[in-house]
Amino acid sequence: MPTASEHRRSLAFALANAWTRLERSLDTNLSSIRGISFAEYRLLRELSSAPGARRSRVDLARAVGLTPSGVTRSLRPLERLKIVETERSERDARLALATLTDAGAELVTDATAVVDDVLSTLLRGAQKPESLSALVDELVRS
């Protein structure tokens, strides 16, 4: 009979495997349909939900689990594509704010539809995805 520790390890590996599958599927679909990675989508989505569609790189880093320099590296190609702009704070020259452009907002809307389609397909057989979501949220908070 499996121990509680074995059950927890099994759950951890199942979650890791599920995340890997989900991330790959989202990455593949977003890349082929909208030309962005899932990691880029997460950054853009966070920007779109911020007041004025702008956030500091530090705040973005916290929201998506990257370092501020990782956010800067990830945003550079999006800036070249005019999806994101960098604004300097008027009060603090050290503070750079990432801002979503109109083209970026349109991309987020289009990419969200792709994400929704992928999730509908992947979670088609899930009985109560909201229960699983609550469990995962609880794990993230602990």
Secondary structure, DSSP 8 states (H G I E B T S, - for coil): ---HHHHHHHHHHHHHHHHHHHHHHHHHHHHHHHS--HHHHHHHHHHHHSGGGEEEHHHHHHHHT--HHHHHHHHHHHHHTTSEEEEE-SS-TT-EEEEE-HHHHHHHHHHHHHHHHHHHHHTTT-S-HHHHHHHHHHHHH-
